[in-house]
Amino acid sequence: MWSVEVEERLSLKVIKYTIWLAILQGLMAVAISFWPVSLIVASLFLTTMLYIYLGISQHHFSQKLFTRTVWEYLTVGIVVLLTMLVTASI
């Protein structure tokens, strides 16, 4: 997150976003641990979620966050989520 707003000091906004995104990613990791999916599928899901969080945050920080951008990230997330649900062993 710090590379979007390169300054001498980290701003409080960057620190807050980083902490919240880390908590959100940790909660996703805990939630995915209860799903009966392989390690590869779980890794792909968590990597995609991190891609979505960081991508949207980066566009927000650079003040280029548009509705179309959010939909593009959400589409990627939905496709990966559906793939994960289809490949889950019941």
N, C-alpha and C positions, 0 to 999 in steps of 0.2 A: 504494500500500500504506500510506503514512503516514496517509492520511485515516481509516483504520479505527481506529487507535489514536492519537488526537490528543494529543500530549505536547509538552513544550518541546524535547526532544531525540529523535532517532530511536533506537529501540532496536536492539540488535544483531540481534534476530530479524527485524525489518522489513528491515534492510539485507541480511541473508542471503537472505530470501525474494525480495527484489527482484533481487538478483544472479542467483539460480538461475532465476527466471522469465525474466529477460532472456537468459540463456544458452540456456534451453530454447526460447524463441521464435526466437532466432538459428539454432539447429540445425534447427528446423522450416522456417525460411526457406531454409536451404541445401538441405535434403532436398526441398522442393517445387520448387526450381529445376531438379531433374533430371527432374521429371514433365512430360510433354508436355501441359500444360494452359494455357488462356488466362490472361492477366493478371488478368481479372476473377475467374475461378474460384480462382486462387491467392490473390488478395487476400481473397476471401470465406473461404477455408479458414484463412488466417493470422489474420484478424480473429476468427473463431469460436474458434480455439485460444486466443487471448488472452482472449476472453470467458470461456472455460472455466477457464483458469488463475486469472485474477483473481477470478472468481466463487467458485470453491472456496476460494481463499485468504482472501477476505473473510469467508466464512462460518466458516472455521477461526479467524481472528483474533477474530471476534465470538462465538466459542464456540457457534455455531448450526449446525454442520456435522453433518447427519444423513445416513443412508444414502440416504433418498429424494432428498435434495438432490443428492447425487453422481450418482445415477441420472438425474435430470433433466438435469444438465449433460452427462453422457455420452451420453444419447439425442440431444441436439442435435448433439454432436460426431460421432456415428455417422451421422446423417442427412446432415450436410454432407460427411463423408468419402465416403459412398456416392455422393452426387451428384457429387463431384469425380471419383471413379473412373469413373462412367458417362459423364461428359462428356469424359474424357481422350481425346485423339486418339492412336490407336496407329499 
